[in-house]
């Protein structure tokens, strides 16, 4: 079943120097390869999550007939929030209840994050999941710290907070409960209908302009979705989640990302129309990007699942990325250029205008933030004051706030790079 593929360029233009463990077919999984990571000298030492026997039995489940067990391990993080100062990511802080994602999306940019653990961006990313059982307590400690200044938190940055195991462990729900107690604003992005379970907390946060939700929909084709995003909710279920959120009064939109040239781009008008019919307030989209070994995983997936369209798709990706599958430069990595991109963008703008949708969600506010049990500190003239963050973090927050204000208005932190249209 397993074999070692030859590294180096062949006639198909595959990358030089990447050793592949090729998997002929694994039902229910997105990746068909396990490329060697950039940090292969690293080793992984992990222990089983400290859960009850019943929770372990549910979490370490074998997907019936899929042929690979999903294993779960404890993540020993010491803090909840991940801070970044990237100039082209619109949020400064993110919350990741898991590392890795069982949804198994073949194109997922976050796959490379598993290489920092000495694991593969391929099958390891979707079958070796790290859970953070103590994340709600860590989050409460982070938010209560005197050094914390409230910011909009993205949930999540390198995983899906509502992947299948969340149904059993409820870590994301417990984190939302913490955010609700502190009234800290949060943006949620997910491909899973399970997010509707937490409508109660999201409603409470939304009542003070502290929550909005993006449902990620890349295709309306159930067959393509099942092959490309095998463990995510079906497109119909995701649209149902949009409808349920909208009826509950929670700001909800659709993030159709990535748009894959030559594979899903023709669906753009239909996705916009379906989103509007379900009650979405906005739709934004961004073309495919293939950083690092994600390019290897996605190319092998294309060859296995869509061999008749593989070269067309890859050539179009190169056409919008300056002749490469990825442009890693800050300010360029999320962008696209060329005739195809301009034509597709115009089609999106027209479809969105016809549907009466915006291209971004409403601004969120940190004005209602509070630390439970801590008296509000008043300034000289009676205004409430908040502790100031360290100088470097303050500079990052201020810079990103200015960029968001120029693009979306005050407080418009989101989960999409500025290149999203």
ZIQUI-V502751 format. One record per residue. N is the residue number from 1. SS is DSSP state (A for helix, B for strand, O for the rest). OMEGA is omega in whole degrees, 0 to 359 (NA if undefined). D_FIRST is the distance of its C-alpha to the first C-alpha in whole Angstrom. Layout:
n->N ss->SS omega->OMEGA d_first->D_FIRST
n->N ss->SS omega->OMEGA d_first->D_FIRST
This chain:
n->1 ss->O omega->182 d_first->0
n->2 ss->B omega->176 d_first->4
n->3 ss->B omega->179 d_first->7
n->4 ss->B omega->180 d_first->10
n->5 ss->B omega->178 d_first->12
n->6 ss->O omega->175 d_first->16
n->7 ss->O omega->176 d_first->19
n->8 ss->O omega->180 d_first->22
n->9 ss->O omega->170 d_first->23
n->10 ss->O omega->179 d_first->22
n->11 ss->O omega->181 d_first->24
n->12 ss->O omega->175 d_first->23
n->13 ss->O omega->180 d_first->24
n->14 ss->O omega->189 d_first->22
n->15 ss->O omega->178 d_first->23
n->16 ss->O omega->171 d_first->24
n->17 ss->O omega->179 d_first->23
n->18 ss->O omega->179 d_first->20
n->19 ss->O omega->184 d_first->17
n->20 ss->B omega->167 d_first->14
n->21 ss->B omega->188 d_first->10
n->22 ss->B omega->179 d_first->8
n->23 ss->B omega->186 d_first->6
n->24 ss->O omega->181 d_first->6
n->25 ss->O omega->174 d_first->8
n->26 ss->O omega->182 d_first->10
n->27 ss->O omega->177 d_first->13
n->28 ss->O omega->179 d_first->16
n->29 ss->O omega->180 d_first->15
n->30 ss->O omega->181 d_first->17
n->31 ss->O omega->173 d_first->15
n->32 ss->O omega->178 d_first->11
n->33 ss->B omega->171 d_first->12
n->34 ss->O omega->182 d_first->13
n->35 ss->O omega->177 d_first->16
n->36 ss->O omega->184 d_first->18
n->37 ss->O omega->179 d_first->21
n->38 ss->O omega->186 d_first->25
n->39 ss->O omega->187 d_first->25
n->40 ss->O omega->177 d_first->23
n->41 ss->O omega->179 d_first->26
n->42 ss->O omega->173 d_first->26
n->43 ss->O omega->183 d_first->25
n->44 ss->O omega->174 d_first->25
n->45 ss->O omega->184 d_first->27
n->46 ss->O omega->177 d_first->27
n->47 ss->O omega->181 d_first->28
n->48 ss->O omega->179 d_first->28
n->49 ss->O omega->179 d_first->30
n->50 ss->O omega->182 d_first->33
n->51 ss->O omega->177 d_first->33
n->52 ss->O omega->180 d_first->34
n->53 ss->A omega->180 d_first->32
n->54 ss->A omega->179 d_first->32
n->55 ss->A omega->178 d_first->31
n->56 ss->A omega->180 d_first->28
n->57 ss->A omega->180 d_first->27
n->58 ss->A omega->185 d_first->27
n->59 ss->A omega->182 d_first->26
n->60 ss->O omega->185 d_first->23
n->61 ss->O omega->173 d_first->22
n->62 ss->B omega->179 d_first->18
n->63 ss->O omega->187 d_first->18
n->64 ss->O omega->177 d_first->18
n->65 ss->O omega->184 d_first->15
n->66 ss->O omega->173 d_first->14
n->67 ss->O omega->177 d_first->11
n->68 ss->O omega->178 d_first->12
n->69 ss->B omega->172 d_first->16
n->70 ss->O omega->182 d_first->18
n->71 ss->B omega->182 d_first->20
n->72 ss->B omega->183 d_first->24
n->73 ss->B omega->176 d_first->26
n->74 ss->B omega->171 d_first->30
n->75 ss->O omega->186 d_first->31
n->76 ss->O omega->179 d_first->34
n->77 ss->O omega->181 d_first->36
n->78 ss->O omega->177 d_first->39
n->79 ss->O omega->187 d_first->40
n->80 ss->O omega->189 d_first->39
n->81 ss->B omega->174 d_first->40
n->82 ss->B omega->182 d_first->38
n->83 ss->B omega->176 d_first->41
n->84 ss->O omega->176 d_first->40
n->85 ss->O omega->179 d_first->43
n->86 ss->O omega->183 d_first->41
n->87 ss->O omega->182 d_first->43
n->88 ss->O omega->171 d_first->41
n->89 ss->O omega->191 d_first->40
n->90 ss->O omega->177 d_first->43
n->91 ss->O omega->180 d_first->42
n->92 ss->O omega->184 d_first->43
n->93 ss->B omega->177 d_first->42
n->94 ss->B omega->183 d_first->38
n->95 ss->B omega->185 d_first->37
n->96 ss->O omega->181 d_first->34
n->97 ss->O omega->182 d_first->33
n->98 ss->B omega->167 d_first->29
n->99 ss->B omega->191 d_first->27
n->100 ss->O omega->182 d_first->24
n->101 ss->O omega->182 d_first->23
n->102 ss->O omega->176 d_first->21
n->103 ss->O omega->173 d_first->23
n->104 ss->O omega->180 d_first->20
n->105 ss->O omega->187 d_first->22
n->106 ss->O omega->186 d_first->20
n->107 ss->O omega->193 d_first->23
n->108 ss->O omega->180 d_first->25
n->109 ss->A omega->184 d_first->27
n->110 ss->A omega->182 d_first->27
n->111 ss->A omega->183 d_first->23
n->112 ss->A omega->181 d_first->24
n->113 ss->A omega->179 d_first->26
n->114 ss->A omega->180 d_first->23
n->115 ss->A omega->176 d_first->23
n->116 ss->A omega->178 d_first->27
n->117 ss->A omega->183 d_first->25
n->118 ss->O omega->182 d_first->23
n->119 ss->O omega->184 d_first->20
n->120 ss->O omega->174 d_first->18
n->121 ss->O omega->180 d_first->19
n->122 ss->O omega->185 d_first->16
n->123 ss->A omega->178 d_first->14
n->124 ss->A omega->183 d_first->16
n->125 ss->A omega->183 d_first->19
n->126 ss->A omega->180 d_first->19
n->127 ss->A omega->177 d_first->17
n->128 ss->B omega->188 d_first->20
n->129 ss->B omega->177 d_first->23
n->130 ss->B omega->182 d_first->26
n->131 ss->B omega->181 d_first->29
n->132 ss->O omega->184 d_first->33
n->133 ss->O omega->182 d_first->35
n->134 ss->O omega->183 d_first->38
n->135 ss->A omega->179 d_first->38
n->136 ss->A omega->179 d_first->41
n->137 ss->A omega->178 d_first->43
n->138 ss->A omega->179 d_first->42
n->139 ss->A omega->179 d_first->43
n->140 ss->A omega->179 d_first->46
n->141 ss->A omega->178 d_first->47
n->142 ss->A omega->183 d_first->46
n->143 ss->A omega->181 d_first->48
n->144 ss->A omega->182 d_first->51
n->145 ss->O omega->180 d_first->51
n->146 ss->O omega->182 d_first->55
n->147 ss->O omega->185 d_first->53
n->148 ss->O omega->170 d_first->51
n->149 ss->O omega->187 d_first->52
n->150 ss->O omega->174 d_first->51
n->151 ss->O omega->173 d_first->48
n->152 ss->O omega->182 d_first->46
n->153 ss->B omega->177 d_first->43
n->154 ss->B omega->179 d_first->39
n->155 ss->B omega->15 d_first->37
n->156 ss->O omega->180 d_first->34
n->157 ss->O omega->183 d_first->34
n->158 ss->O omega->178 d_first->30
n->159 ss->O omega->171 d_first->29
n->160 ss->O omega->184 d_first->29
n->161 ss->O omega->182 d_first->32
n->162 ss->O omega->174 d_first->31
n->163 ss->O omega->192 d_first->28
n->164 ss->O omega->184 d_first->27
n->165 ss->O omega->178 d_first->27
n->166 ss->A omega->178 d_first->31
n->167 ss->A omega->181 d_first->32
n->168 ss->A omega->188 d_first->32
n->169 ss->A omega->176 d_first->33
n->170 ss->O omega->181 d_first->35
n->171 ss->A omega->180 d_first->36
n->172 ss->A omega->178 d_first->36
n->173 ss->A omega->180 d_first->39
n->174 ss->A omega->176 d_first->41
n->175 ss->A omega->176 d_first->41
n->176 ss->A omega->177 d_first->42
n->177 ss->A omega->178 d_first->45
n->178 ss->A omega->180 d_first->46
n->179 ss->A omega->178 d_first->46
n->180 ss->A omega->179 d_first->48
n->181 ss->A omega->181 d_first->50
n->182 ss->A omega->185 d_first->51
n->183 ss->O omega->177 d_first->51
n->184 ss->O omega->183 d_first->49
n->185 ss->O omega->182 d_first->47
n->186 ss->B omega->170 d_first->44
n->187 ss->B omega->182 d_first->42
n->188 ss->B omega->173 d_first->38
n->189 ss->B omega->185 d_first->36
n->190 ss->B omega->173 d_first->33
n->191 ss->O omega->188 d_first->30
n->192 ss->O omega->178 d_first->31
n->193 ss->A omega->182 d_first->34
n->194 ss->A omega->180 d_first->34
n->195 ss->A omega->180 d_first->36
n->196 ss->A omega->175 d_first->39
n->197 ss->A omega->187 d_first->39
n->198 ss->A omega->179 d_first->41
n->199 ss->A omega->183 d_first->44
n->200 ss->A omega->179 d_first->46
n->201 ss->A omega->180 d_first->46
n->202 ss->A omega->176 d_first->45
n->203 ss->A omega->181 d_first->48
n->204 ss->A omega->178 d_first->50
n->205 ss->A omega->182 d_first->49
n->206 ss->A omega->181 d_first->50
n->207 ss->O omega->178 d_first->53
n->208 ss->O omega->179 d_first->54
n->209 ss->O omega->182 d_first->52
n->210 ss->O omega->179 d_first->49
n->211 ss->B omega->166 d_first->46
n->212 ss->B omega->187 d_first->44
n->213 ss->B omega->171 d_first->41
n->214 ss->B omega->173 d_first->39
n->215 ss->B omega->183 d_first->36
n->216 ss->B omega->179 d_first->33
n->217 ss->O omega->183 d_first->33
n->218 ss->O omega->181 d_first->31
n->219 ss->O omega->174 d_first->31
n->220 ss->O omega->181 d_first->32
n->221 ss->O omega->183 d_first->29
n->222 ss->A omega->180 d_first->28
n->223 ss->A omega->178 d_first->25
n->224 ss->A omega->179 d_first->24
n->225 ss->A omega->181 d_first->25
n->226 ss->A omega->179 d_first->22
n->227 ss->A omega->188 d_first->20
n->228 ss->A omega->182 d_first->21
n->229 ss->O omega->198 d_first->22
n->230 ss->O omega->183 d_first->20
n->231 ss->O omega->176 d_first->22
n->232 ss->O omega->176 d_first->26
n->233 ss->O omega->179 d_first->28
n->234 ss->O omega->178 d_first->29
n->235 ss->A omega->179 d_first->31
n->236 ss->A omega->180 d_first->34
n->237 ss->A omega->179 d_first->34
n->238 ss->A omega->175 d_first->34
n->239 ss->A omega->176 d_first->37
n->240 ss->A omega->177 d_first->38
n->241 ss->A omega->176 d_first->38
n->242 ss->A omega->182 d_first->40
n->243 ss->A omega->182 d_first->43
n->244 ss->A omega->177 d_first->43
n->245 ss->A omega->182 d_first->43
n->246 ss->A omega->180 d_first->46
n->247 ss->A omega->179 d_first->48
n->248 ss->O omega->178 d_first->48
n->249 ss->O omega->179 d_first->50
n->250 ss->O omega->177 d_first->47
n->251 ss->O omega->184 d_first->47
n->252 ss->B omega->177 d_first->43
n->253 ss->B omega->180 d_first->42
n->254 ss->B omega->175 d_first->39
n->255 ss->B omega->182 d_first->37
n->256 ss->B omega->185 d_first->35
n->257 ss->B omega->1 d_first->33
n->258 ss->B omega->167 d_first->31
n->259 ss->B omega->185 d_first->32
n->260 ss->O omega->182 d_first->30
n->261 ss->O omega->178 d_first->32
n->262 ss->O omega->180 d_first->31
n->263 ss->O omega->182 d_first->29
n->264 ss->O omega->186 d_first->31
n->265 ss->A omega->180 d_first->34
n->266 ss->A omega->182 d_first->36
n->267 ss->A omega->186 d_first->35
n->268 ss->A omega->180 d_first->38
n->269 ss->A omega->181 d_first->41
n->270 ss->A omega->178 d_first->39
n->271 ss->A omega->179 d_first->38
n->272 ss->A omega->181 d_first->41
n->273 ss->A omega->180 d_first->43
n->274 ss->A omega->179 d_first->41
n->275 ss->A omega->180 d_first->41
n->276 ss->A omega->180 d_first->45
n->277 ss->A omega->181 d_first->45
n->278 ss->A omega->178 d_first->43
n->279 ss->O omega->178 d_first->46
n->280 ss->O omega->179 d_first->44
n->281 ss->O omega->182 d_first->47
n->282 ss->B omega->173 d_first->45
n->283 ss->B omega->172 d_first->42
n->284 ss->B omega->187 d_first->40
n->285 ss->B omega->178 d_first->38
n->286 ss->B omega->180 d_first->36
n->287 ss->B omega->181 d_first->34
n->288 ss->O omega->170 d_first->30
n->289 ss->O omega->187 d_first->30
n->290 ss->O omega->181 d_first->27
n->291 ss->O omega->173 d_first->28
n->292 ss->O omega->183 d_first->26
n->293 ss->O omega->172 d_first->22
n->294 ss->A omega->178 d_first->22
n->295 ss->A omega->180 d_first->23
n->296 ss->A omega->181 d_first->19
n->297 ss->A omega->183 d_first->18
n->298 ss->A omega->180 d_first->20
n->299 ss->A omega->179 d_first->20
n->300 ss->A omega->177 d_first->16
n->301 ss->A omega->179 d_first->16
n->302 ss->A omega->181 d_first->19
n->303 ss->A omega->182 d_first->17
n->304 ss->A omega->188 d_first->15
n->305 ss->A omega->182 d_first->17
n->306 ss->O omega->186 d_first->21
n->307 ss->O omega->182 d_first->20
n->308 ss->O omega->182 d_first->24
n->309 ss->O omega->187 d_first->25
n->310 ss->A omega->183 d_first->23
n->311 ss->A omega->178 d_first->26
n->312 ss->A omega->181 d_first->29
n->313 ss->A omega->183 d_first->28
n->314 ss->A omega->179 d_first->27
n->315 ss->A omega->179 d_first->30
n->316 ss->A omega->176 d_first->32
n->317 ss->A omega->178 d_first->31
n->318 ss->A omega->182 d_first->32
n->319 ss->A omega->181 d_first->35
n->320 ss->A omega->180 d_first->36
n->321 ss->O omega->175 d_first->35
n->322 ss->O omega->177 d_first->37
n->323 ss->O omega->180 d_first->35
n->324 ss->O omega->176 d_first->32
n->325 ss->O omega->180 d_first->29
n->326 ss->O omega->173 d_first->31
n->327 ss->O omega->188 d_first->34
n->328 ss->O omega->185 d_first->34
n->329 ss->O omega->173 d_first->38
n->330 ss->O omega->181 d_first->40
n->331 ss->O omega->180 d_first->42
n->332 ss->O omega->190 d_first->39
n->333 ss->O omega->180 d_first->36
n->334 ss->O omega->186 d_first->36
n->335 ss->O omega->177 d_first->39
n->336 ss->O omega->180 d_first->38
n->337 ss->O omega->174 d_first->41
n->338 ss->O omega->184 d_first->41
n->339 ss->A omega->181 d_first->42
n->340 ss->A omega->183 d_first->39
n->341 ss->A omega->181 d_first->40
n->342 ss->A omega->178 d_first->43
n->343 ss->A omega->180 d_first->43
n->344 ss->A omega->181 d_first->40
n->345 ss->A omega->179 d_first->43
n->346 ss->A omega->177 d_first->46
n->347 ss->A omega->178 d_first->44
n->348 ss->A omega->182 d_first->43
n->349 ss->A omega->180 d_first->46
n->350 ss->A omega->180 d_first->48
n->351 ss->A omega->181 d_first->46
n->352 ss->A omega->179 d_first->46
n->353 ss->A omega->179 d_first->50
n->354 ss->A omega->182 d_first->50
n->355 ss->A omega->180 d_first->48
n->356 ss->O omega->183 d_first->51
n->357 ss->O omega->175 d_first->48
n->358 ss->B omega->177 d_first->48
n->359 ss->O omega->178 d_first->46
n->360 ss->O omega->180 d_first->46
n->361 ss->O omega->181 d_first->46
n->362 ss->O omega->176 d_first->50
n->363 ss->O omega->175 d_first->51
n->364 ss->O omega->184 d_first->50
n->365 ss->O omega->174 d_first->53
n->366 ss->O omega->186 d_first->53
n->367 ss->O omega->184 d_first->57
n->368 ss->O omega->182 d_first->56
n->369 ss->O omega->178 d_first->54
n->370 ss->O omega->172 d_first->55
n->371 ss->O omega->183 d_first->55
n->372 ss->O omega->178 d_first->55
n->373 ss->O omega->179 d_first->58
n->374 ss->O omega->179 d_first->59
n->375 ss->O omega->178 d_first->63
n->376 ss->O omega->180 d_first->63
n->377 ss->O omega->182 d_first->64
n->378 ss->B omega->178 d_first->67
n->379 ss->O omega->185 d_first->68
n->380 ss->O omega->183 d_first->72
n->381 ss->O omega->173 d_first->72
n->382 ss->O omega->179 d_first->70
n->383 ss->O omega->175 d_first->67
n->384 ss->B omega->180 d_first->64
n->385 ss->O omega->179 d_first->62
n->386 ss->O omega->178 d_first->59
n->387 ss->O omega->181 d_first->57
n->388 ss->O omega->180 d_first->56
n->389 ss->O omega->174 d_first->53
n->390 ss->O omega->188 d_first->53
n->391 ss->A omega->183 d_first->54
n->392 ss->A omega->180 d_first->51
n->393 ss->A omega->179 d_first->49
n->394 ss->A omega->179 d_first->52
n->395 ss->A omega->179 d_first->52
n->396 ss->A omega->182 d_first->49
n->397 ss->A omega->182 d_first->49
n->398 ss->A omega->180 d_first->53
n->399 ss->A omega->181 d_first->51
n->400 ss->A omega->178 d_first->48
n->401 ss->A omega->178 d_first->51
n->402 ss->A omega->180 d_first->53
n->403 ss->A omega->179 d_first->50
n->404 ss->A omega->181 d_first->49
n->405 ss->A omega->178 d_first->53
n->406 ss->A omega->185 d_first->53
n->407 ss->A omega->189 d_first->50
n->408 ss->A omega->186 d_first->51
n->409 ss->O omega->185 d_first->54
n->410 ss->O omega->174 d_first->54
n->411 ss->O omega->187 d_first->52
n->412 ss->O omega->179 d_first->49
n->413 ss->O omega->181 d_first->46
n->414 ss->O omega->180 d_first->43
n->415 ss->O omega->182 d_first->39
n->416 ss->O omega->173 d_first->39
n->417 ss->O omega->182 d_first->39
n->418 ss->O omega->181 d_first->43
n->419 ss->O omega->178 d_first->41
n->420 ss->O omega->182 d_first->40
n->421 ss->O omega->NA d_first->42
